[in-house]
């Protein structure tokens, strides 16, 4: 007495539609996808902390490679202006 016949599957489908309704079944796919995505994020670790750390490291590297121009005058500029 298994689900060998198409009639068994149709009756099961009708029962499921009556219990859950079409709206809940329609939202099942996106909800399941979001749950799987969240599970993958939690298994892989705290990705947000890793991203922030990576961005901070890149910003520090950029500052070391290309420091912003200094707005204050240097000692040599002061010396040259004093001799004039």
Rosetta constraint file for C-alpha pairs under 8 A:
AtomPair CA 3 CA 8 HARMONIC 5.71 0.50
AtomPair CA 3 CA 9 HARMONIC 6.69 0.50
AtomPair CA 4 CA 8 HARMONIC 7.31 0.50
AtomPair CA 5 CA 9 HARMONIC 6.97 0.50
AtomPair CA 6 CA 10 HARMONIC 6.23 0.50
AtomPair CA 7 CA 11 HARMONIC 6.11 0.50
AtomPair CA 8 CA 12 HARMONIC 6.19 0.50
AtomPair CA 9 CA 13 HARMONIC 6.10 0.50
AtomPair CA 10 CA 14 HARMONIC 6.22 0.50
AtomPair CA 11 CA 15 HARMONIC 6.22 0.50
AtomPair CA 12 CA 16 HARMONIC 6.17 0.50
AtomPair CA 13 CA 17 HARMONIC 6.15 0.50
AtomPair CA 14 CA 18 HARMONIC 6.16 0.50
AtomPair CA 15 CA 19 HARMONIC 6.19 0.50
AtomPair CA 16 CA 20 HARMONIC 5.99 0.50
AtomPair CA 16 CA 21 HARMONIC 7.59 0.50
AtomPair CA 17 CA 21 HARMONIC 4.90 0.50
AtomPair CA 17 CA 22 HARMONIC 6.26 0.50
AtomPair CA 17 CA 25 HARMONIC 7.88 0.50
AtomPair CA 20 CA 24 HARMONIC 6.03 0.50
AtomPair CA 20 CA 25 HARMONIC 6.77 0.50
AtomPair CA 21 CA 25 HARMONIC 6.55 0.50
AtomPair CA 22 CA 26 HARMONIC 5.93 0.50
AtomPair CA 23 CA 27 HARMONIC 6.35 0.50
AtomPair CA 24 CA 28 HARMONIC 6.24 0.50
AtomPair CA 25 CA 29 HARMONIC 7.80 0.50
AtomPair CA 27 CA 31 HARMONIC 6.16 0.50
AtomPair CA 28 CA 32 HARMONIC 5.98 0.50
AtomPair CA 29 CA 33 HARMONIC 6.18 0.50
AtomPair CA 30 CA 34 HARMONIC 6.13 0.50
AtomPair CA 31 CA 35 HARMONIC 6.18 0.50
AtomPair CA 32 CA 36 HARMONIC 6.23 0.50
AtomPair CA 33 CA 37 HARMONIC 6.20 0.50
AtomPair CA 34 CA 38 HARMONIC 6.15 0.50
AtomPair CA 35 CA 39 HARMONIC 6.13 0.50
AtomPair CA 36 CA 40 HARMONIC 6.23 0.50
AtomPair CA 37 CA 41 HARMONIC 6.33 0.50
AtomPair CA 38 CA 42 HARMONIC 6.24 0.50
AtomPair CA 39 CA 43 HARMONIC 6.15 0.50
AtomPair CA 40 CA 44 HARMONIC 6.13 0.50
AtomPair CA 41 CA 45 HARMONIC 6.40 0.50
AtomPair CA 41 CA 46 HARMONIC 7.30 0.50
AtomPair CA 41 CA 47 HARMONIC 7.03 0.50
AtomPair CA 42 CA 46 HARMONIC 6.80 0.50
AtomPair CA 46 CA 50 HARMONIC 6.61 0.50
AtomPair CA 47 CA 51 HARMONIC 6.08 0.50
AtomPair CA 48 CA 52 HARMONIC 6.20 0.50
AtomPair CA 49 CA 53 HARMONIC 6.13 0.50
AtomPair CA 50 CA 54 HARMONIC 6.09 0.50
AtomPair CA 51 CA 55 HARMONIC 6.12 0.50
AtomPair CA 52 CA 56 HARMONIC 6.14 0.50
AtomPair CA 53 CA 57 HARMONIC 6.17 0.50
AtomPair CA 54 CA 58 HARMONIC 6.19 0.50
AtomPair CA 55 CA 59 HARMONIC 6.12 0.50
AtomPair CA 56 CA 60 HARMONIC 6.18 0.50
AtomPair CA 57 CA 61 HARMONIC 6.18 0.50
AtomPair CA 58 CA 62 HARMONIC 6.11 0.50
AtomPair CA 59 CA 63 HARMONIC 6.25 0.50
AtomPair CA 60 CA 64 HARMONIC 6.27 0.50
AtomPair CA 61 CA 65 HARMONIC 6.09 0.50
AtomPair CA 62 CA 66 HARMONIC 5.82 0.50
AtomPair CA 62 CA 67 HARMONIC 7.56 0.50
AtomPair CA 63 CA 67 HARMONIC 4.79 0.50
AtomPair CA 63 CA 68 HARMONIC 7.27 0.50
AtomPair CA 73 CA 77 HARMONIC 6.15 0.50
AtomPair CA 73 CA 78 HARMONIC 6.82 0.50
AtomPair CA 74 CA 78 HARMONIC 6.45 0.50
AtomPair CA 75 CA 79 HARMONIC 6.17 0.50
AtomPair CA 76 CA 80 HARMONIC 6.17 0.50
AtomPair CA 77 CA 81 HARMONIC 6.25 0.50
AtomPair CA 78 CA 82 HARMONIC 6.19 0.50
AtomPair CA 79 CA 83 HARMONIC 6.46 0.50
AtomPair CA 80 CA 84 HARMONIC 6.76 0.50
